[in-house]
């Protein structure tokens, strides 16, 4: 009786084993195999038009980013509302790690200006990718040879005598100009701000004599500087720019501490999975450090940047505080 009993027991065990194997196979067929993140294309939303500064930085970075991730990285331009449309799209995107964004300084201004109830606090901040400094650029035939001369003239003449441009009212380069005057103990509203659709039309106004100066980035004036049609009196950096080594810092020019730069940052919607975020952050850091990315940005006069974990959060908080103070001085703060 022992052998038949053992045979029956073995048959039962085989049946149970086969059933278990079948059940596991069925579950795998339903759920599918686990995939490592990322396993499909990633999108980066840019709130500005193709061909602009932010777009150029992101497309240069994206080429290296997709090499590091092993999946395509698509750049999507979502324009409108002075950047509000694109920044809102980033904030409202699904936080699955497959949609990222390129934030610019404007998102640190909207809430204070009262134009949109969104801010850097609504995003998961990875790092800045690059910066371009603000500066003070005048026409070659301008009577002002130094920033010190120009600041002295603004101080002594009636409000509105001198003017600048580079963005719309309350835009990033307006903040740069307002902060410069405030640092020099001059009422920021003494300088007339002429709204423009960007650096190119503002620089045309500088050369034609329509406005006194351009307080956007000398990077936007690079071809005109090389052609000798404009001069940069100073850059708004803590140290001299490698691209514009002959231009003094504000500190060197007038003895005042003021720095301001447009930055282009990699961000994500709030709530992204911690593991996916770490994979993206590490890959982005490697991408931004790739020689071809660094050289492509530097050739445009753009300075590559990468922040250590948490560093951009500190910078963003400081930027928002500084920008709000300047906008209040300009009489533009609503909140």
C-alpha positions in Angstrom: 0.0 0.0 0.0 3.0 2.3 0.5 4.0 2.6 -3.1 0.6 3.4 -4.6 0.0 6.0 -1.8 3.3 7.7 -2.6 2.5 7.7 -6.3 -0.9 9.4 -5.6 0.9 12.0 -3.4 3.4 12.7 -6.1 0.6 13.1 -8.7 -1.1 15.6 -6.4 2.1 17.6 -5.9 2.7 17.7 -9.7 -0.9 18.9 -10.2 -0.5 21.7 -7.6 2.9 22.7 -9.0 1.5 22.9 -12.6 -1.5 24.9 -11.3 0.8 27.3 -9.6 3.0 27.7 -12.7 -0.1 28.3 -14.7 -1.4 30.9 -12.3 1.9 32.8 -12.3 2.1 32.7 -16.1 -1.5 34.0 -16.3 -0.8 36.9 -13.9 2.3 37.8 -15.9 0.3 37.8 -19.1 -2.3 40.2 -17.6 0.1 42.6 -15.9 3.0 42.3 -18.3 6.7 42.4 -17.5 8.1 45.2 -15.2 9.9 47.9 -17.2 12.7 50.1 -15.9 11.9 53.8 -15.9 11.8 55.5 -18.4 10.5 53.1 -21.1 8.9 55.7 -23.4 9.6 59.2 -24.7 9.8 62.2 -22.3 8.5 65.6 -23.1 9.9 69.0 -22.0 7.4 71.8 -22.2 9.0 75.2 -23.1 6.7 78.2 -22.3 8.4 80.3 -25.1 8.6 80.2 -28.9 10.9 78.1 -30.9 14.2 79.8 -31.7 14.2 81.9 -28.5 16.8 81.7 -25.7 15.0 79.2 -23.5 14.2 77.0 -26.5 17.8 77.0 -27.6 19.1 76.0 -24.2 16.5 73.3 -23.8 17.0 71.8 -27.3 20.8 71.7 -26.7 20.3 70.0 -23.4 17.7 67.6 -24.7 20.1 66.1 -27.2 22.4 65.0 -24.4 19.5 64.1 -22.1 18.1 61.5 -24.4 21.5 60.0 -24.9 21.7 59.5 -21.1 18.2 58.2 -20.7 18.1 56.0 -23.8 14.6 57.3 -24.8 13.6 60.2 -27.1 13.2 63.6 -25.4 10.7 65.8 -27.2 10.7 69.6 -26.8 7.2 71.1 -26.9 6.6 74.8 -27.2 3.5 76.0 -25.4 3.4 79.8 -25.9 1.1 82.6 -24.9 0.2 84.9 -22.0 3.8 86.0 -21.4 4.8 82.5 -20.5 1.8 81.8 -18.3 0.3 79.2 -20.7 3.4 77.1 -20.8 4.2 77.3 -17.1 0.6 76.4 -16.2 0.8 73.4 -18.6 3.9 72.2 -16.7 2.2 72.6 -13.3 -1.0 70.8 -14.4 0.8 67.9 -16.3 0.6 64.4 -14.9 3.4 63.8 -12.4 4.6 60.5 -13.9 8.1 61.6 -14.8 7.3 61.7 -18.5 6.5 65.4 -18.7 9.0 67.9 -17.5 9.3 71.6 -18.1 11.7 74.5 -18.6 10.9 77.3 -16.2 12.2 80.9 -16.6 12.3 83.8 -14.2 8.8 85.0 -15.2 7.2 82.3 -13.1 8.8 84.0 -10.1 7.0 87.3 -11.0 3.4 86.4 -12.0 2.0 86.2 -8.5 3.5 89.5 -7.4 2.4 91.2 -10.6 -1.1 89.7 -10.2 -1.1 88.3 -13.7 -1.4 84.6 -12.6 -1.7 82.7 -9.4 1.2 80.4 -10.0 4.8 80.4 -8.8 7.9 78.4 -8.3 6.3 76.9 -5.2 3.9 75.0 -7.5 6.8 73.0 -9.2 9.3 70.3 -8.3 12.6 72.1 -8.9 15.5 70.1 -10.3 18.2 72.6 -11.3 19.1 75.6 -13.4 20.5 74.5 -16.8 22.1 77.8 -17.8 22.1 81.6 -17.2 22.6 84.7 -19.3 23.4 87.9 -17.3 21.7 91.2 -17.6 23.8 94.1 -18.5 23.7 97.8 -19.5 24.3 98.2 -23.2 24.3 101.5 -25.1 24.8 102.6 -28.7 28.4 103.2 -29.9 27.7 106.9 -30.3 26.2 107.2 -26.8 27.7 110.0 -24.7 28.0 107.6 -21.8 31.4 105.9 -21.7 30.9 104.2 -18.3 28.1 103.0 -16.1 29.1 105.5 -13.5 28.5 108.4 -16.0 25.1 107.0 -16.9 24.0 106.4 -13.3 25.0 110.0 -12.4 23.0 111.3 -15.3 19.9 109.4 -14.3 20.3 110.6 -10.7 20.6 114.3 -11.7 18.0 114.6 -14.4 14.2 114.6 -14.1 12.3 111.3 -14.1 11.7 110.0 -17.6 14.7 111.7 -19.1 16.4 108.4 -19.7 14.8 105.1 -20.8 15.4 101.4 -21.3 13.7 98.3 -22.7 14.1 94.6 -23.3 10.8 93.1 -22.2 7.3 94.0 -21.3 6.5 96.1 -18.2 7.4 94.0 -15.1 9.3 91.5 -17.2 12.7 90.0 -16.2 14.9 92.8 -17.8 12.6 95.5 -16.2 13.4 93.9 -12.9 17.1 94.0 -13.8 17.0 97.7 -14.5 14.8 98.5 -11.4 17.2 96.6 -9.1 20.2 98.4 -10.5 18.8 101.8 -9.8 17.6 100.8 -6.4 21.1 99.5 -5.6 22.4 102.9 -6.6 19.9 104.6 -4.2 17.9 106.0 -7.1 14.1 105.7 -7.4 13.6 102.9 -9.9 10.6 104.8 -11.4 12.9 107.6 -12.6 13.9 105.4 -15.6 11.2 105.3 -18.2 10.5 101.7 -19.3 9.5 101.2 -22.9 7.8 97.8 -23.4 9.1 95.6 -26.2 8.7 92.1 -27.5 12.2 91.2 -26.7 15.9 92.0 -27.1 16.0 92.5 -30.9 13.5 95.4 -31.2 14.9 97.0 -28.0 18.4 97.0 -29.4 17.1 98.5 -32.6 15.6 101.3 -30.5 19.0 101.8 -28.7 20.9 102.1 -32.0 18.3 104.5 -33.5 18.4 106.7 -30.4 14.8 105.9 -29.4 15.9 104.7 -25.9 19.0 105.3 -23.8 20.0 101.8 -22.9 19.2 98.1 -23.1 19.2 96.3 -19.8 18.7 92.8 -21.2 21.6 90.4 -21.7 24.6 91.3 -23.8 24.3 87.8 -25.1 21.3 89.1 -27.1 23.5 91.9 -28.5 26.5 89.7 -29.3 26.5 90.2 -33.1 26.0 93.9 -32.6 28.8 94.1 -30.1 31.1 92.2 -32.5 30.1 94.6 -35.3 30.9 97.6 -33.1 27.4 99.0 -33.2 26.8 98.9 -29.4 28.8 98.9 -26.2 28.2 97.1 -22.9 29.0 99.3 -20.0 28.6 96.6 -17.3 27.3 93.1 -16.6 25.1 92.3 -13.7 27.2 89.5 -12.3 29.3 88.9 -9.2 32.3 88.2 -11.4 33.2 89.2 -14.9 31.7 87.2 -17.7 34.0 84.9 -19.7 32.0 86.0 -22.8 32.4 89.7 -22.1 35.7 90.0 -20.2 36.1 93.7 -20.9 32.8 94.6 -19.3 33.1 95.4 -15.6 30.6 94.1 -13.0 28.2 96.6 -11.4 30.4 96.4 -8.2 33.5 97.3 -10.2 31.7 100.1 -12.1 29.8 101.9 -9.4 30.7 100.2 -6.1 27.2 98.7 -5.6 26.2 95.1 -5.1 23.7 94.1 -7.8 23.5 90.9 -9.9 20.8 89.6 -12.1 20.6 86.9 -14.7 17.9 85.2 -16.7 18.0 81.5 -15.9 16.6 78.4 -17.6 15.6 75.6 -15.3 14.6 72.0 -15.4 11.4 71.4 -13.4 8.6 68.9 -13.0 5.0 68.8 -11.8 4.6 68.3 -8.1 4.3 64.8 -6.9 6.7 62.9 -9.1 7.8 59.5 -7.8 11.1 59.8 -5.8 12.9 57.0 -7.6 11.9 58.4 -11.0 12.9 61.8 -10.0 16.4 60.6 -8.9 16.9 58.8 -12.2 15.9 62.0 -14.1 18.0 64.3 -12.0 21.2 62.1 -12.3 20.7 61.7 -16.1 20.1 65.5 -16.5 23.3 66.3 -14.5 25.3 64.0 -16.8 23.7 65.5 -19.9 24.4 69.0 -18.9 28.0 68.1 -18.2 28.5 66.5 -21.6 31.3 68.4 -23.5 29.1 68.9 -26.6 26.3 70.5 -24.5 28.7 72.7 -22.7 30.5 73.9 -25.8 27.2 74.5 -27.7 25.9 76.7 -25.0 29.2 78.6 -24.5 29.4 79.3 -28.2 26.1 81.2 -27.9 27.5 83.2 -24.9 25.3 81.1 -22.5 26.8 79.9 -19.2 25.9 76.3 -18.3 24.9 75.7 -14.7 24.0 72.7 -12.6 22.7 73.0 -9.0 23.4 70.4 -6.3 20.3 68.8 -4.7 18.3 71.5 -2.9 20.4 74.3 -4.2 17.9 75.5 -6.7 15.2 75.6 -4.1 17.3 78.1 -2.0 18.1 80.1 -5.1 14.4 80.2 -6.1 13.3 81.5 -2.7 15.9 84.2 -2.8 15.0 85.2 -6.3 11.3 85.5 -5.5 12.1 87.7 -2.5 14.5 89.9 -4.5 12.2 90.3 -7.5 9.2 91.1 -5.3 11.2 93.9 -3.6 12.2 95.4 -7.0 8.6 95.2 -8.3 7.3 97.0 -5.2 9.9 99.7 -5.9 8.7 100.0 -9.5 5.1 100.3 -8.2 4.0 97.2 -10.0 3.4 94.7 -7.2 -0.2 93.7 -6.7 0.3 90.9 -4.2 
